């Protein structure tokens, strides 16, 4: 994919590197000449010096052929203008970093297909780390109606040696929850398990559950045998 990123700050540059590693073609736009030079010389990506809300610069950077545009400028008002221009030029996927929630509806009206609130991400991550220290990572979906968490299995857990089919039939297993991924050892790939998959000590599971079931799920997994 051809991805055009507005903003060569910390987020823009790191996003560009990650997408480059995944094989995408990346172009950056920023008014900072030093940032653009770094992107070209150190990362090997195209970088256009100028305003990401300038039609001339956007056209030069190839906005008309972009598969996705990402607006991560330092100001919500500038991001909003970039989103509107990307929509005008027919970009199918428009992602934006939002700092203030007041801009959520304007972003949607302007044509953003994905809105990422950095404040919410930081607050949610910190709150989860305090509330659920046992969980390696957690993601929220559908306005926090669904939680996906990665949970290590302690060496003395009562589910070790049991199959997923047996675990799912346990009366104490939280209803509406599902184990969707399994990693037997840290150096092995995460797999999609089936009912015959047997849980080993010091493995990791990927689970989907309802927010109200989180404590029950953690207690069930970490209950000692």
N, C-alpha and C positions, 0 to 999 in steps of 0.2 A: 504494500500500500504506500501511496505518497501522502505523507503526513506533514502538515504545515503547522508549526508551533509559533505562536506569538508570545515573545518573552524569553530571553536567554538568561534568566536568573537561576537560582539554585534548582528550583523545580523544573524549569524548562530544559536546562542542560542535562539533568539526571534523567528526565523522561526521554530526551533525545537519545541518550546513550543506551537506555534500556530497549527502546524501539529499534535502534540501529542493530543491537545484538540479536534481535529477533528477525532481522532481515528486511526491515522496512526502509524505504527511502525517506530521508528527513530533510526538511528545510526549516531554518529558524529565522525569525525577524526580531530585531532589537535596535534601539537607538544607540546603544552602547557599542562603540567601535571595538573596544578591547574584548568584550564578550563575544562579538562576532568573529574576531580574529582567532580567539581561543577555540571557538567551535570549528572553524575551518582547519586550523593547523594542528590542534590536539585531538580532535574527534573525527575529522574527515567528513563533516556534514556541510551542506550548503548553508550559508548564513548571509542574510541581506540586511545591511545597515539602513535603518530608517524606521518610520512609525508603522506599527502593525495595523493602524486604522487609516492608513493612506491607501487609497485605491490604486495609485500608481505602484507603490511598493508591493501590495498584495498581488497585483497582476504580474509584476516582474518575478515574484516568488512562485508563481504558478498556482494561484488559488483556484483558477478555473479547472485545473486537472486534479486538484487535491481530493483524495478519498476521505480525508478527515482533517479538520482544523481544531487545534487546541489553543484556547485563550488562557494564558497564565500571566497576564500583565499585572503590574503592581496595584492597579486601581480597578474597582468594579465597573466604573463608568466606561473606562477604556475597553475592558473585556466585553461589556455590553455592546459597544460600537463594533468591535471585531466580530462578535456573534452575528449581529445584524448584517454586516457586510458579507460574511461567509454564507449566510442564508441567501442573500441577494445573488451571489455567484453560483448558487446551486450545489454547495458542498453537502453531501448526504449525511455526514456525521460531524456534529459540532459539539465539542466538549469544552467546559469552562470551569475554572477555579473560582468559587464564590467566597468572598470574605464576610459579607454582611447579608443576613437573611432577607433584608428588604428588597434585594435584587432578584430573589428566586422567581417571582412571577414575571417581572420584566424579561429575565433571561428566557423563560419558556415562551413568552409572546414573541421574542426576537428570533427564536428558532433553535435554541440550544437543545440538543438531544440527550445530553448528560450534564448534570450539574453536580459538582463535587464541592462540598463545604468543608474547607480545611479546618475550621474551628470545631465543627461537629466531629470530625475524624479524630482530632487530638483529644478532645474531651472524652469521647466514647472509648478510645483506646486506653486512656489513663483510668477511667472509671472501671472498665473491665479488668484491668490489671490489679486494681485494689479489691474489687468485689470477687473476682475469680482468679486468684494467683495460680491455681493449678492448671489453668487453660493456657496453652501455648499461643493460640491466636483465635480470633473470633470475628465473624462478619455478620452484618445485619442486612436483611432483605425485606422488601415489601413493607416499608414504613415500620420496621422493627417487629413485624409479625412472625418472622422466621429468623432463627439464629443458626449459623453454621460454626462449629467450634472444633479445634484440633486439640485432642486431649491425650496426654501420655498415660499409659497403663502402669501403675505401680507394681513392683515385683510381688507384692502380697495381695493383689486384687482378687476378689472372689470370682471374677469372670475368666481368669487365666485357665486355659485348658478346655474351655467350653466353646462350642460352635456358635455362630451368630444365630442360627435357627433356635438353638436351645436358649440363648440369652433373650431373644425376642419373645419367647413363650413364658419367660419368668414373670410371675405376677407383680414383682417389684419394678420391672422395667417400665420407665415412664411411657405412657400411651402417647401415640402421635410422634414418637421419636424414631430415628432410623440411623443406623451406621452405614455410611455411604463410601467410606474410604478406609484403607488399612495399610499400615506400614510396619512390617515385622521388625525391621531394624533400621537405625538411622541412615545407614549407607545404601539401603534398598529403596526402590521406587515405590511410590504410593500406588496401590492397586484398587480396583473396584471389587469388593468381596462378594461372596454369595453365602447362602445358608450353611455351606459346609466349611467355611473358613473358620479356623480355630485360633483363638486369641493366645498369643505368647507373652511371656513376661517381658517388660521393658519395651513393648511395642507402642504404636500410636494409632489412634482411630480418629477418623473424621466423621462428625455426627451432625445431623440436622434435627432441630427440636424447636419447641415453642419457648418464648422467653420465660413463661411461668414454670417451665419444666427444668430450667437450667440447674438449679440447686439439687433437685431430685436426681437428675442425670449424673451430676458430678458425684453425689453421695453414693449412687448405685455402682458406678464404675470403680470408685476408690474404696468401697467397702472391703474390709479384709476377709480373707477366706479362713 
